[in-house]
């Protein structure tokens, strides 16, 4: 990973926008790089989550079904998969399959939570981001009650 340019690319991911470059660098150094071939499955729908994945290069197909239909969504480099999985336990809602040779950075939940404990400014920024998102969601519900 070319650290300086990749840190700038990481800042394009909404979750990391407000993080300081030095904090992002610590996060990257603690993460695990995985190389996938076309067709490799990163995770399957229904499997337990244990962190998030940043696509560094390549693309992933995200599928909610396994019956041969086209993928529901294709995501490219500098996409974070499993944002909430960085802080909450749960199960994957989709299957992620590499569409071409793909490089991902795995950030385990344990490492991310430790990172937040050791970086209070980053933790505060993350809390503010989620607070803002919840407020937007609440406003959305007011105008779209169903």
MIROVEX-875840 format. One record per residue: x, y, z of N, C-alpha, C in turn. Coordinates in steps of 0.05 Angstrom, whole numbers, plus 5000, padded with zeros to 4 digits. Example, Ala and Ser with C-alpha at 12.3 -4.5 7.8 and 13.67 -1.06 7.14 Angstrom:
526448865156524649105156526449345156
525749555142527349795143525850015157
***
This chain:
501749765000500050005000501850255000
501450434981502950684980501650875000
502750885023501351005046500251285042
501851475033500851745032498551785013
498651674989496451704970494051544979
494551314991492251145000490851265024
492351415041491051545064489151755053
489951905032488052095020485651965008
486051724995483751584984481951485007
483051395029481351305052479651535062
480651775060479052005070476552055052
476451925029474051955012471851765021
472451585039470451405051469051555073
466351585072465051745092465751695122
466151445129466751375157469451495165
471251535147473951625153474551915146
472552055135472952325126474252515147
473252495171474152685192476652585207
477552335202479852235217482352375207
484052425226486652545220488352345205
490052435186491852255171493452075189
494552175211496152005229494451785241
491951835247490251625258489651425237
489051515212488551325190491051145185
493351265187495851115183496050885204
495350945229495450735250493450515243
491150595234489050405227489950225205
491150335184492150175161494349985170
496150075186498349905195497349665211
495149695225494049475240492249295225
491649355200489749195184491248985168
489748795158490748565143490048595113
492048565096491548575067490848295057
488748275040487948025028487848054998
488947854984488947854955486947644946
485047724929482947544919483247504889
482647264880482547214851479647264842
479247294816476447324806474947074814
472547114825470846894834471246814863
473346914877473646854905471446994921
470446844942468446954959469847084984
469247334989470447465012468847395037
466147395035464447305056461747235044
460247065059457646975049455347085066
453147125054450747215067450047025090
449447125114448846965137451146895155
453646935145456046885162456247105182
457447045205457947245226459947445216
459447695224461347905217463547925238
465848015230468048055249469748295242
468648485227470148715219469148815192
470649005181470049125155472249085135
471649135110473549095088473549345071
475849435064476149665046477249545020
475949594998476949504972479049704963
481549604960483749774952484049784922
483549554909483749534880481849304871
480749334847478949124837476049204842
474348994841471449044846470248794857
468048834871466548614884463648624876
462548384871459648364867458348304894
456148444900454748394924452048274917
451448034927449147884920447447804944
444847844942443147754964441947484958
442547374936441447114927443746944916
443246684912445246514901444146334879
442446454863441046294843441946364814
444146494811445146554784444246824773
442546964786441747224777444047424778
444047634762446147834764446447954792
448748044798449248164824447448404829
446648434855445048664863446548924860
449148914865450849154864453749084859
455149254845457949224840459349464854
461349404870462749624884465749614875
466949854874469649894864471549964887
473950034879476050114898475150344915
476050344940475550554960472650544970
471650304971468950254983469450095008
468050175029468150035055465749845056
466249585059464149385063464049315092
461649315104461349235132461949455151
461149695145461649925162460749875191
458249795195457249745222458549505235
459649315218461049085229463649155243
464549395239466949495253466349525283
463749575290463149625318461049445329
459449305312457349135322457548855311
456748665327456548385317454048355302
454148185282451748135266452347925245
450747915224451247725202451347885176
452847785157452947925131450247895117
449348115105446848125091447048055062
449548035052450147975024452447785022
452847664999455247514993456947704976
459547724982461447894967463347714951
463347744925464947584907466747764890
469347704889471147864872470447824843
470148034828469548024799472048014782
474248074794476848084781478948064803
481448044797483448044819482948294836
482648254862481848474880483548464905
484348704915485748724940483948864960
483748744983482148865005483848895030
483049085046484349125072482249055093
482848855109481048765130481648905156
479649035167479949165193478149015212
479348865231477848705250476348885269
474148795280472648945300474348995324
475648785333477348815357479449035353
480749035330482849235325481649515323
479249535310478049795306477149915333
475949745350475149845376477549925393
479749775392482149855406483250115395
483150145368483950395355482350625366
479750595369478050815379478650875408
479250675424479950715452482550885454
484350835436486950965437486951235423
484851295408484651545393481951685399
481751805422479251935430478152135409
479952295396478852475376477452325353
478552105344477351945323474651825333
474651735358472151625369470051835371
470752075379468752295380467752365353
469452365333468552425305466652205295
467251955302465551735294462751765307
462751825333460151865347458552085334
459852305327458452525314457352445287
458852285272457852195246455352025249
455351835268453051665272450751825284
451252015301449152195312447752345289
449352445271448352595248446652415230
447652175225446151985209443451905221
443451865248440951795262438952025260
439952275263438252505261436952525233
438552475212437552475185435452255181
435952025192434151795190431451865204
431651995227429252075242427652265226
428952455213427552655196426252515172
427652325161426552175138423952025147
423951915171421651765180419251955184
419752205192417552395195416152445169
417652445147416452515121415552265106
416352035115415651785101414651575121
412551635136411651435156410351205141
411250965148410150725136410050495155
***
